[in-house]
Amino acid sequence: MTTSSRKLDHIRICTDKPVDAIDRPFQDLVLVHKALPEIDEDDIDTSCEFLGKKLRAPLMISAMTGGHPDVKQINVRLGEAASRLGIALGVGSQRAALENRMLEDTFSAVRDVAPDIPIIGNIGAVQLKRYGPEILERLAEMIDADAIAVHLNFLQESIQPEGDKDSCGVLEALKSAADGPVPIMVKETGAGISREVAADLVSAGVKMIDVSGVGGLSWAGVEAFRAAEVGDGELEMMGRLFESWGIPTPVSIVESRAAGAFVISSGGVRSGLDAAKSLALGAGLAGTALPILKPATKDKESVINVMNAYIRALRITMFLTGCREVAELSKVPLVVLGRTREWLDARGFDLRAFSVYRELAK
Ligand SMILES: Cc1cc2nc3c(=O)[nH]c(=O)nc-3n(C[C@H](O)[C@H](O)[C@H](O)COP(=O)(O)O)c2cc1C
C-alpha cells in the first residue's frame, strides 16, 4: 500500500469510527475560580506570538493531512479557516510528496490561502533519518514553512502491518536537524513525551516539543480498525491492547516543561478550557486535530465555528481566573486531581507548585 492511499484509509477511519479516547485526563485539572476577577472582560487579550508571528489566540490546528489529491480541499479549508482566525496550522506528513512530486500542491495550496500565519511542515523521524537533514529545506520550501515538525509515532508503527520499527539513530538525526537552518519541533502523535525523552531532545538542541499525549486520538485504535477490515485478528488485538498506551497529555506537558522545552499541548484538547488548563500547566500553545477533521470535510465555516468556540471558552476561562493576558494563565492556581495527580506524584513532581505556592506568590 502506498503512503498516499494509506492516508485516505486513516481519514476515512478517523471520520467514521470511534477513535477518540473515552477517558479525559484534562478533567483531572481544575482552575481555581476567582470570584473577584477585578478585570473588564473587554480588556482581555488572547493574542500571543509564535514563531515570530502574532496569533489571535494560542491555538493551532494540529497536523493531519495532505498527500492525496482527494484531501487537498481539506487542507485548503483548514488553511482558509486558520488564516481567518489568526491561529497556527500544521500540515500532515509531507512524506507522500517526497515520494511523488505531483502531490506537492496538496500541501503548498495551504500557504496560497494562508500567507501570514505560522505554518508547520511535517515529516516522520524515520524519514528524516533516511533522507538526511537536508530534506528539511525542501519540505520547508514546499509550503514556505515557519518550522517543521518531526513526528514520533512508534506506537502506530508497531501496530501497522507496513510499520517501520527501526528507531535506531533517530536522536542523532534530530541532533543534526536541530543544527540546521530550518527551525524544528519534535511531535508525538498520541502517546506523549516523558521527561527523560524531553531531556534527550533538549540536549540534542530541540527547543520545541508538541507532546501529543494520551487522551485524544488513539493511533493504535485506528490501526485496530484497519486490521479488522483486512481480517488480521492478531494485529487488531494488538491495536486494542495498546489503545491507551502512553503518557496522558497533562502529565506530558509537566514532564516536558521540566526538561526546559517550549511545549505545545495536544492530544485530547477538546475545548478552549482544556487549552487554558494546558497553559496553566506551562504549555505555550495548544493544538487540536480530530475534532476539526469532520468539519473540514464539509466547509471552512464549520472549521471556523469549532475553533471560534475554543477561543470563546479560552476567553471566558481567562475572565473567571482574572487573566488579562495569555501569559498570566501560567500563574493561575490549578488543582490536580485523580489519576493525573497519582501520575505526577509517582514521577516526583510537587503538585503544590501549581496549587498553593502560586496563590501565595500573587
Ligand atoms: C486524520 C489524522 C491524520 C494525522 N496525520 C498526522 C501526520 O501526518 N503527522 C503528525 O505528526 N500527526 C498526525 N496526526 C496526529 C495529530 O497531529 C495529533 O497529534 C493527534 O491527533 C492528537 O490530537 P487530537 O487528540 O486533538 O486528535 C493526525 C491526526 C489525524 C486525526
Ligand as a Chemical Component Dictionary entry (heavy atoms), coordinates in Angstrom:
data_LIG
# 
_chem_comp.id                   LIG 
_chem_comp.type                 NON-POLYMER 
_chem_comp.pdbx_formal_charge   0 
_chem_comp.three_letter_code    LIG 
# 
loop_
_chem_comp_atom.comp_id 
_chem_comp_atom.atom_id 
_chem_comp_atom.alt_atom_id 
_chem_comp_atom.type_symbol 
_chem_comp_atom.charge 
_chem_comp_atom.model_Cartn_x 
_chem_comp_atom.model_Cartn_y 
_chem_comp_atom.model_Cartn_z 
_chem_comp_atom.pdbx_ordinal 
LIG C1  C1  C 0 -6.570 12.137 10.259 1  
LIG C2  C2  C 0 -5.344 12.456 11.061 2  
LIG C3  C3  C 0 -4.107 12.447 10.436 3  
LIG C4  C4  C 0 -2.951 12.753 11.151 4  
LIG N1  N1  N 0 -1.750 12.798 10.494 5  
LIG C5  C5  C 0 -0.644 13.214 11.162 6  
LIG C6  C6  C 0 0.580  13.395 10.474 7  
LIG O1  O1  O 0 0.681  13.198 9.265  8  
LIG N2  N2  N 0 1.660  13.815 11.199 9  
LIG C7  C7  C 0 1.583  14.061 12.548 10 
LIG O2  O2  O 0 2.574  14.479 13.153 11 
LIG N3  N3  N 0 0.428  13.871 13.218 12 
LIG C8  C8  C 0 -0.672 13.462 12.561 13 
LIG N4  N4  N 0 -1.859 13.319 13.239 14 
LIG C9  C9  C 0 -1.853 13.438 14.720 15 
LIG C10 C10 C 0 -2.317 14.803 15.208 16 
LIG O3  O3  O 0 -1.496 15.838 14.732 17 
LIG C11 C11 C 0 -2.375 14.853 16.747 18 
LIG O4  O4  O 0 -1.075 14.731 17.256 19 
LIG C12 C12 C 0 -3.232 13.749 17.336 20 
LIG O5  O5  O 0 -4.357 13.517 16.522 21 
LIG C13 C13 C 0 -3.701 14.075 18.751 22 
LIG O6  O6  O 0 -4.509 15.224 18.779 23 
LIG P1  P1  P 0 -6.138 15.102 18.880 24 
LIG O7  O7  O 0 -6.437 14.228 20.026 25 
LIG O8  O8  O 0 -6.603 16.510 19.019 26 
LIG O9  O9  O 0 -6.596 14.493 17.590 27 
LIG C14 C14 C 0 -3.032 13.035 12.543 28 
LIG C15 C15 C 0 -4.299 13.042 13.158 29 
LIG C16 C16 C 0 -5.437 12.776 12.437 30 
LIG C17 C17 C 0 -6.764 12.812 13.123 31 
# 
loop_
_chem_comp_bond.comp_id 
_chem_comp_bond.atom_id_1 
_chem_comp_bond.atom_id_2 
_chem_comp_bond.value_order 
_chem_comp_bond.pdbx_ordinal 
LIG C1  C2  SING 1  
LIG C2  C3  SING 2  
LIG C2  C16 DOUB 3  
LIG C3  C4  DOUB 4  
LIG C4  N1  SING 5  
LIG C4  C14 SING 6  
LIG N1  C5  DOUB 7  
LIG C5  C6  SING 8  
LIG C5  C8  SING 9  
LIG C6  O1  DOUB 10 
LIG C6  N2  SING 11 
LIG N2  C7  SING 12 
LIG C7  O2  DOUB 13 
LIG C7  N3  SING 14 
LIG N3  C8  DOUB 15 
LIG C8  N4  SING 16 
LIG N4  C9  SING 17 
LIG N4  C14 SING 18 
LIG C9  C10 SING 19 
LIG C10 O3  SING 20 
LIG C10 C11 SING 21 
LIG C11 O4  SING 22 
LIG C11 C12 SING 23 
LIG C12 O5  SING 24 
LIG C12 C13 SING 25 
LIG C13 O6  SING 26 
LIG O6  P1  SING 27 
LIG P1  O7  DOUB 28 
LIG P1  O8  SING 29 
LIG P1  O9  SING 30 
LIG C14 C15 DOUB 31 
LIG C15 C16 SING 32 
LIG C16 C17 SING 33 
# 
